[in-house]
Amino acid sequence: MIPKEPDITPTFLYNPSKDDFIYPYNGQDQFMPSREITTFPKFLADHLAKHLAQKLALEDGSKIHYEDRLARWLDKIYVKL
């Protein structure tokens, strides 16, 4: 089986947190400044968005079901052009 090529389509992410988000990927720290839009290849953007949304959902203190909070944060993180 031939390995699938990663999707490198430029994808824009917004960090809605008051804190910078740094997450290691493949031995290298990926940086998302607080309240700024950053561009990543889609395969990396999806990974970072998931981890940022999980962090925000756990910290927000909302009484909403976790999966709903996660979806709400992901909606805020992905920038729609």
The 8 nearest C-alpha neighbors of each residue, nearest first, counted from 0:
[[1, 2, 3, 4, 5, 6, 42, 7],
 [0, 2, 3, 4, 5, 6, 7, 42],
 [3, 1, 0, 4, 5, 6, 42, 7],
 [2, 4, 5, 1, 6, 0, 42, 7],
 [3, 5, 2, 6, 7, 1, 42, 8],
 [6, 4, 7, 42, 3, 41, 40, 43],
 [7, 5, 42, 41, 8, 4, 40, 43],
 [6, 8, 40, 41, 5, 9, 42, 39],
 [7, 9, 41, 40, 6, 10, 39, 42],
 [10, 8, 40, 39, 41, 7, 38, 11],
 [11, 9, 41, 39, 38, 40, 8, 44],
 [10, 12, 38, 78, 37, 77, 36, 39],
 [11, 13, 77, 76, 37, 36, 78, 38],
 [14, 12, 36, 76, 35, 15, 77, 78],
 [13, 15, 34, 33, 16, 35, 76, 31],
 [16, 14, 34, 13, 33, 17, 76, 75],
 [17, 15, 18, 14, 33, 34, 19, 55],
 [16, 18, 33, 34, 15, 19, 14, 32],
 [19, 17, 33, 16, 20, 32, 34, 14],
 [18, 20, 33, 32, 31, 21, 17, 16],
 [21, 19, 31, 30, 18, 32, 22, 33],
 [22, 20, 30, 29, 28, 31, 19, 23],
 [21, 23, 29, 28, 24, 20, 30, 47],
 [24, 22, 28, 27, 29, 26, 25, 21],
 [23, 25, 27, 26, 28, 22, 29, 43],
 [24, 26, 27, 23, 28, 29, 22, 43],
 [27, 25, 24, 23, 28, 29, 22, 21],
 [26, 28, 24, 23, 25, 29, 22, 30],
 [29, 27, 23, 22, 24, 21, 30, 26],
 [28, 30, 22, 21, 23, 27, 24, 31],
 [29, 31, 21, 20, 32, 28, 22, 19],
 [30, 32, 20, 19, 21, 37, 14, 33],
 [33, 31, 19, 35, 30, 20, 34, 14],
 [32, 34, 19, 18, 17, 14, 35, 16],
 [35, 33, 15, 14, 16, 32, 13, 17],
 [36, 34, 33, 13, 32, 14, 37, 31],
 [35, 37, 13, 12, 11, 14, 38, 34],
 [36, 38, 12, 11, 31, 13, 35, 39],
 [39, 37, 11, 10, 9, 12, 36, 40],
 [40, 38, 44, 10, 9, 41, 43, 11],
 [39, 41, 7, 9, 8, 43, 42, 10],
 [42, 40, 44, 10, 8, 7, 43, 6],
 [41, 43, 6, 45, 44, 40, 5, 7],
 [44, 42, 46, 41, 45, 40, 47, 39],
 [45, 43, 41, 47, 39, 46, 42, 48],
 [46, 44, 48, 43, 42, 47, 41, 49],
 [45, 47, 43, 49, 44, 48, 50, 42],
 [48, 46, 44, 50, 49, 45, 51, 43],
 [49, 47, 51, 45, 50, 46, 44, 52],
 [50, 48, 52, 46, 47, 51, 53, 45],
 [51, 49, 53, 47, 52, 48, 54, 46],
 [50, 52, 54, 48, 53, 49, 47, 55],
 [53, 51, 55, 49, 72, 54, 50, 73],
 [54, 52, 50, 56, 51, 55, 49, 57],
 [55, 53, 51, 57, 52, 56, 50, 58],
 [54, 56, 58, 52, 57, 53, 59, 51],
 [57, 55, 53, 59, 58, 69, 68, 54],
 [56, 58, 54, 55, 59, 53, 60, 65],
 [59, 57, 55, 56, 60, 54, 61, 53],
 [60, 58, 56, 61, 57, 55, 68, 54],
 [61, 59, 58, 62, 57, 56, 63, 55],
 [60, 62, 63, 59, 68, 56, 64, 58],
 [61, 63, 64, 60, 65, 68, 59, 67],
 [62, 64, 61, 68, 65, 67, 66, 60],
 [63, 65, 67, 66, 68, 62, 61, 69],
 [66, 64, 68, 67, 69, 63, 56, 57],
 [67, 65, 69, 68, 64, 70, 63, 71],
 [66, 68, 70, 69, 64, 65, 71, 63],
 [69, 67, 71, 65, 70, 66, 56, 72],
 [68, 70, 66, 72, 67, 71, 56, 52],
 [71, 69, 73, 67, 68, 72, 74, 66],
 [70, 72, 68, 74, 69, 73, 67, 75],
 [73, 71, 75, 69, 52, 74, 70, 76],
 [74, 72, 76, 70, 75, 71, 52, 69],
 [73, 75, 71, 72, 76, 77, 70, 78],
 [74, 76, 72, 73, 77, 71, 13, 15],
 [75, 77, 13, 73, 12, 74, 14, 72],
 [78, 76, 12, 74, 75, 73, 13, 79],
 [79, 77, 11, 12, 76, 80, 13, 75],
 [80, 78, 77, 11, 12, 10, 74, 76],
 [79, 78, 11, 77, 10, 12, 9, 36]]
